[in-house]
Amino acid sequence: MTAPFPFSAIVGQDDMKCAMVLTAIDPGIGGVLVFGDRGTGKSTAVRALAALLPPIRAVESCPVNAAKTADCPDWAELGSKKIISRPTPVIDLPLGATEDRVVGALDIERALTRGEKAFEPGLLARANRGYLYIDEVNLLEDHIVDLLLDVAQSGENVVEREGLSIRHAARFVLVGSGNPEEGELRPQLLDRFGLSVDVRSPGEVAKRVEVIKRRDAFENDHATFMAHYGAEDATVREAILKARKRLPKIATPDSILEDCATLCIALGSDGLRGELTLLRAARALAAYEGKRKVHRDHLKAIAPSALSHRLRRDPLDEAGSATRVGRVVEEILV
């Protein structure tokens, strides 16, 4: 099986890569929504993320990747209780997936062969403590969207059917990608993403040439290419691990909290999720940069990603939402 294209080898798309790194540092940020044209590296970045992320410690036979046996669900049949390192899960949720496939269902084979009621875990179980990726998220069926909203809110998957009553942890970072020309995302799901970024095809000849060169090298000189960028990915992975350790110690002055609130009021964002996400993302960025406290520059850098998808539409303003956020940021955070 061919390894995915390295994360550090992706040309440009700095906002997208930064957003994904920040969610790796602090999963509580709430996921990433990547909207843009076809062929701009959205899916490539998500596949690359799987190889970039640090491994997790989990019970070897636990179907929900529990960190210790006490956290394994009662219904799980543990063949091995050994604690091992395994890659951070990055699970695809296909558009045509049934509800049973997503949440889990009765194990039909065991029911027919042994006459036993047993639970067959779904994609949400496999994604626990990892990432759940949905390509073309704006085309997802409404009943699956409702289901994901419930689980994202509670962090727990509850299955009540066929005489089964099952609960298990389902805490994951949601990553969605799509083309806005093919349909809009429901506001309820849109608000669940912590960060959003728009990606565009590079307009500079030099960048396009570099994309072609790297893709050609990946396909035709794979070993050399992977050795070079694998080392760069390892450097990013180490920086993520250091940032995770540094994160709880990051200081947040009251002036930064006031800036967060002032920005969100000026932009008219609904609720308080915008402020909370902006703060968490700014802290993660400060940790990644090796700083001891959050500065205004961190807010300026992350505000478009944290707030642009939370704005109400203004029919009199033809500028994009990220442009509107940038304009307000320049006015307030002088």
N, C-alpha and C positions, 0 to 999 in steps of 0.2 A: 504494500500500500504506500503510495507517494505521500510524503509529508506535506502539510499545507504550506502555502507561500508564507515566508517569514513576515512577522508583524513589522519589524524594523525596516524591511525592504520596500514597504509601500511608499510610493512617491507622493509627497504632499499630503493632503487631507489631514492636516495637523489637528484641526478641531475634533474630528472623528476619533483619531488615535488618542488624543488627550482625554476625551470623555470616557473612552473605554478603560484607559489606565486608571482614571480617578475612581471608577466603579470597582476596579480590582483592589484599590487601596481601601475604599469604604463602600461595601455593598449596600449599606443603608441609604446611599444617595438615591437609589431607586431605578436604575436601569438607563438604557440609552435608546433613543429613537433616531434612526438614520434615514432621512428622506433625500432622494435625488434621482438623477437620470440613470438610465441603464448603463452598465459598463463603467461605473465610477469607483468600483472597489468595495462596495458595501458588504457583499457576501464574503469577499476575500478577506476583509478585515476581521470579520467574526470568526471565520475558520482559523485565521492566524492567531486570534486571541486564545484559542484552546491550547496551542503549543506554547504560548507566552506565559500563561498563568502559573503561579507556583502550585505545587501539589498540595493536596489536603491529607490529613491523617484520618482514617476511617476504619470501622470494623469490616474485616475482609468480606464477610458474607451478608452484610446488612444491605437490604434493597433500597434504603433511603440515605446511604452514606453517613450514618451516624458516627460521631467522633468517639463514642464509648458505648459499651454494651448496655448501660443503663438507659441510653437514649434510643435504643432500637425499639420499634413498636412491638407490642405483645404478639401480634399475628405473624411476625417474621420468624421463619424457621432458620436459625443460625447454624450453619454447618461448621463455620470456623469463627471463633471470637478473637482471632489475632488482629492486632492493630497494625495496619499497613499504610504506606504512602501510595496514593493513586492520583492520576491527573484530575485537576478540577473539572467536573463534568460540564460539557457544553452540549446541550440536547436540542435537536431540531424538532419543532412542532410543525408538521406539514399542514397546509391549508385544508386538505381533505380528511384530516384526522377525526375519528368519531369521538364522542364524549367518553366512551369506555376506554379508548386508547389513551386519552389524556389523563383521566382520573384513576383508571384502574377498574377492574370488574371481577366477577366470579371466574375462577379458573375452570373453564368448561371441561378440559381434559381430565382433571382430577375428579370433577363431579361425575363424569360418565364412567371412568374406569374404576374409581374407588368409592364412589358415592359420598364423597366428602365435600363440604363447603370450604373453599380456600380462596384467598384473595390473590389476584394476579396484578401486581403493581403497574401503574401507567407511567407516562412521561413525566408527570409532576414528581413522582417518587425518585426517578432517576436524576432529575434536575436539582433536587435538594442540595443546598450548599454550593450550588454552581450557577450556571447560566441557562436560561431557556431562550432559544432563538427562533423568531418567527419571521420568515421572509414573506414579503407582500402582506405585511400585518394589516394593512388597510382593507384587505379583501377577506379577512377572517370572518367566519360566520358568527352571527350575533349571539347565539347561545354559548359558543365557546368563549366569546369575549366576556359575557356575564360570569361565566365560570372562573375565568382568570382573574376578574376583578375581585370576586369573593375570596379566592385563595391569596391573592396579592395583599389584600387587606388584613387577613387573619394570620397568614403564614402557616396555615394548616389546611390539609385536604381532608374533607369529610365525605365518605361514600356510604349511602344508605340505599341498598337495593338487593334484590334476590335473597333476602334474609340476612344480609351482611350489614354490619355496622362497624365501619373502619375509619380510623383517624391516623394520620401521620404528618410529620413536619414537612412543609413544602415551602422553604424559604430560598428563593432564587432571585437572580438579577435578570430582569426581562430585557432582552435586546430585540428590537424590531427594525426591519428595513422595508422600504417600499418606494414606489414611484407615485408622487402626488397626482399625476395626470390620470392614474387609474382608479382613483377614488379617495375620499377623505376618511380619516380615522375618527371613530366615535369619540366625542369629548370626554366621556367617562374613562376610556382607556388612555387617551392622550395624556390626561392629567396624572396617570399613574407612572409615566416615565419621568425620571428625575431630570435627565438631560436630553436635549434634542439638537441635532446638527443637520444642516443642509450641505450636501456634497454636490459638486459640479465637475464637469470634465475640465481638465487644465486647459487654459487658453494660451499658454506659452509653448512655443515650438520646442524649446529645450526640455521642458518637463515631459512633454509627450514622447520625445525621443528617449529620455531616460526610462520612462515606463516600458517602452518597447524593448530597450536593451535588457532591462532586468527580467522581464517576462521571458525573453528569448534565452537568457542565461539560465533561468530556472528550469526551462524545458530541455535545453541542450547541453548544459554543463552543470547538472544538478548537484553533484557532490561538492564541487568547488563553491558553488553559489551558497549552498546550505551551510557549509563550513564557515564561510565569512559572515553571513547574516545570522547564523545560529549563535555565534559569539556575541553579536550585537543584541540579539534577543535575550541572551543570558544576562547581559548588563542591565537591560530594562527590568528583567525579572528580579534581580538583586535590588534594584532601586525601589521596586514595589514593596519588597519584603522590609526594607529599611523604613520606608514611609509608613507602613502598617505599625511598626513599633514606635515610631515617632508621633503618630497621630494623636494618641490620648494626651500627650504633653503640649500640644499646640495651644497657645494662649489666644484668646479672642477678646480684644478690648471692647468696651461698651460702645465706642464710636463706630466700630464695625457693625454691631447689631443695629445701631441707629441708621447706618447707611443702607443696610439690607431692607429695613422697614420703609425708609424714605423712597428707595427705588421702586419697591412693589406698589406703594401708594401712588406714586407718580405715573406708573404704567397701568394702574387700574387692574392688577391681577386679582383674581378671586381667591378668597381663603388665605391661609397662612402657609400653604405648602411651598409656595415660591420662596419665601424668606428662609424656611428651614432647609430646603434643598440648596439654595444659594450659599448658605452658611456652611453646610457639610461639604459641598464641593470646593469651596474656598479653603477650608481647613485641609482637605485632602491634597489640594494643589500646593499649599504651603509645606505640608509634610514631604511631598515629592521633591520639592525644591530645596529641602533641608533647612527651612526657616523655623524660627521658634514661635512666631506668632503670625496671625493673619494680617495682611496689609491691604490697602485699597487696591493696589495693583492686582491682587488675586481676585477681588470682586470684579474689577474691570475685565479681567481675562475670561472669567467664567459666566458673567451675567447673561450674555446672549444665549448660551447653551442652556442655562437654568431657567430662563424666563420667557424666551421668545414663543414657546408653544403654549404659554399660559395667558396670552393676551387676547382680549376680545377684538373681534374684527372691526376695523374702522374703514367704512366704505369711502370715506373722503381722503384717506391716506393710501396712496398707491405703493408706498415703500413696503418692503418685506418686514416681517416681524422682527427679525434679527437687526435690521437697520434701525427700526424704531427703538429697540432696546439700546443699541449703541448710541443713538442720539441722546436719549435720556441720561445714559451713563455719563456722557461727556458734559452734560449740563449740570449734573448733581455731584459727581465725583471729580471735582476739579483739582 
